[in-house]
Amino acid sequence: MNKMATEKQIEILKGMAKAWFGNSQQHSIHAEIIRQKGFSKLADKIQAEAEGEWKEAQRVNARLLELGVTPTLAINNYPIITDIREQLEYDYNEGLKGMAELNAMIADFADDYITRRMIEEFIVDEQEHTNWLAEHIGLIEEIGYQNYLIQQL
């Protein structure tokens, strides 16, 4: 055990793992919905996001173990959305909220460089994904939903 984490830090980390695991499953299901509609290019991108979130959850659980804390087996529930545009919009809004939450968490780990650095990396990943979503939502507005979907075949 590297150091004693506070109860607040432990709860934050456990909450992060639950969120990443749940979001990973949501994205994996959304990717399959998209794939079954025939849009393999977009499905591949969403599945890659699901796998990245799974790995982030694993990193959080590994950090909990490093801190001498037993992770819990739990996931947050997220809605399953069948409309592709609604999926992108939901994910974009969740990404904005997630970045704000992650930024707020940094202060709680002022005394824990390793965890703080991990959260900073998560913020960068979330920012990249949110930027990608903003681009694609903008593309839908610019060229129309049907033309966008044709590009995702």
C-alpha positions as CSV (number, residue, x, y, z in Angstrom):
1,M,0.0,0.0,0.0
2,N,1.5,3.3,-1.1
3,K,-0.5,5.6,1.1
4,M,-3.7,5.8,3.0
5,A,-6.5,7.2,0.9
6,T,-9.2,9.2,2.5
7,E,-12.8,7.8,2.5
8,K,-13.8,10.6,0.0
9,Q,-11.0,9.6,-2.3
10,I,-11.9,5.9,-2.1
11,E,-15.6,6.7,-2.9
12,I,-14.6,8.9,-5.8
13,L,-12.4,6.2,-7.3
14,K,-15.1,3.5,-6.8
15,G,-17.6,5.9,-8.4
16,M,-15.3,6.4,-11.4
17,A,-14.9,2.7,-11.9
18,K,-18.7,2.2,-11.8
19,A,-19.2,5.0,-14.3
20,W,-16.5,3.7,-16.7
21,F,-17.7,0.1,-16.6
22,G,-21.3,1.2,-17.2
23,N,-20.4,3.6,-19.9
24,S,-18.3,0.9,-21.6
25,Q,-21.3,-1.4,-21.7
26,Q,-23.6,1.3,-23.0
27,H,-21.1,2.1,-25.8
28,S,-20.7,-1.6,-26.6
29,I,-24.4,-2.1,-26.9
30,H,-24.8,1.1,-29.0
31,A,-22.0,-0.1,-31.3
32,E,-23.8,-3.3,-31.9
33,I,-27.1,-1.4,-32.6
34,I,-25.2,0.7,-35.1
35,R,-23.5,-2.3,-36.6
36,Q,-26.8,-4.1,-37.1
37,K,-28.1,-1.1,-38.9
38,G,-25.3,-1.4,-41.3
39,F,-23.0,1.5,-40.3
40,S,-19.8,-0.5,-39.6
41,K,-17.4,2.5,-39.7
42,L,-19.3,4.3,-36.9
43,A,-19.8,1.1,-35.0
44,D,-16.1,0.4,-35.0
45,K,-15.4,3.9,-33.6
46,I,-18.0,3.5,-30.8
47,Q,-16.7,0.0,-30.0
48,A,-13.2,1.4,-29.7
49,E,-14.5,4.0,-27.3
50,A,-16.2,1.2,-25.2
51,E,-12.9,-0.7,-25.0
52,G,-11.1,2.4,-23.9
53,E,-13.6,3.1,-21.2
54,W,-13.2,-0.6,-20.0
55,K,-9.5,-0.1,-19.7
56,E,-10.0,3.2,-17.8
57,A,-12.2,1.3,-15.3
58,Q,-9.5,-1.3,-15.0
59,R,-6.9,1.4,-14.3
60,V,-9.1,2.8,-11.6
61,N,-9.5,-0.6,-10.0
62,A,-5.8,-1.2,-10.2
63,R,-5.2,2.1,-8.4
64,L,-7.7,1.2,-5.7
65,L,-5.7,-2.0,-5.1
66,E,-2.4,-0.1,-5.0
67,L,-4.0,2.0,-2.3
68,G,-4.9,-1.1,-0.3
69,V,-8.6,-0.9,-1.1
70,T,-10.7,-3.7,-2.5
71,P,-12.7,-2.6,-5.5
72,T,-16.4,-3.2,-5.7
73,L,-18.1,-5.0,-8.5
74,A,-20.7,-2.5,-9.7
75,I,-21.7,-0.5,-12.8
76,N,-23.7,2.6,-13.3
77,N,-26.8,2.2,-15.5
78,Y,-27.0,4.2,-18.6
79,P,-29.8,4.4,-21.1
80,I,-29.7,2.3,-24.3
81,I,-30.6,4.6,-27.2
82,T,-31.5,3.1,-30.6
83,D,-31.4,6.3,-32.6
84,I,-27.9,7.1,-33.8
85,R,-28.2,10.9,-33.7
86,E,-29.6,10.7,-30.2
87,Q,-26.8,8.4,-29.1
88,L,-24.2,11.0,-30.3
89,E,-26.0,13.9,-28.7
90,Y,-26.5,12.0,-25.4
91,D,-22.8,11.0,-25.4
92,Y,-21.7,14.6,-26.2
93,N,-23.7,16.0,-23.3
94,E,-22.5,13.3,-20.9
95,G,-18.9,14.0,-22.0
96,L,-19.2,17.7,-21.1
97,K,-20.6,16.7,-17.7
98,G,-17.9,14.1,-17.2
99,M,-15.1,16.5,-18.0
100,A,-16.5,19.0,-15.5
101,E,-16.7,16.2,-12.8
102,L,-13.2,15.0,-13.6
103,N,-11.8,18.5,-13.4
104,A,-13.5,19.0,-10.0
105,M,-12.1,15.7,-8.7
106,I,-8.5,16.8,-9.3
107,A,-8.6,19.0,-6.2
108,D,-9.6,16.0,-4.1
109,F,-6.3,14.3,-5.0
110,A,-3.9,17.2,-4.4
111,D,-1.9,14.9,-2.1
112,D,-1.9,12.0,-4.5
113,Y,0.2,12.7,-7.7
114,I,-0.4,9.3,-9.2
115,T,-4.2,9.4,-9.1
116,R,-4.3,13.1,-10.0
117,R,-2.2,12.3,-13.1
118,M,-4.4,9.4,-14.0
119,I,-7.5,11.7,-13.8
120,E,-5.7,14.3,-16.0
121,E,-5.2,11.6,-18.6
122,F,-8.8,10.7,-18.4
123,I,-9.7,14.3,-19.0
124,V,-7.6,14.4,-22.2
125,D,-9.3,11.2,-23.4
126,E,-12.7,12.6,-22.7
127,Q,-11.9,15.9,-24.4
128,E,-10.7,14.1,-27.5
129,H,-13.9,12.0,-27.6
130,T,-16.2,15.0,-26.9
131,N,-14.4,16.9,-29.7
132,W,-15.0,14.0,-32.1
133,L,-18.7,14.0,-31.1
134,A,-19.0,17.7,-31.6
135,E,-17.5,17.3,-35.1
136,H,-19.9,14.6,-36.0
137,I,-22.9,16.4,-34.6
138,G,-21.8,19.5,-36.6
139,L,-21.4,17.3,-39.7
140,I,-25.0,16.1,-39.3
141,E,-26.2,19.7,-39.1
142,E,-24.1,20.7,-42.1
143,I,-24.8,17.8,-44.6
144,G,-28.0,16.3,-43.2
145,Y,-28.6,13.1,-41.2
146,Q,-29.0,10.8,-44.2
147,N,-25.9,12.0,-45.9
148,Y,-24.0,11.6,-42.6
149,L,-25.2,8.0,-42.3
150,I,-24.1,7.2,-45.8
151,Q,-20.6,8.2,-44.8
152,Q,-20.7,5.8,-41.9
153,L,-21.4,2.7,-44.0
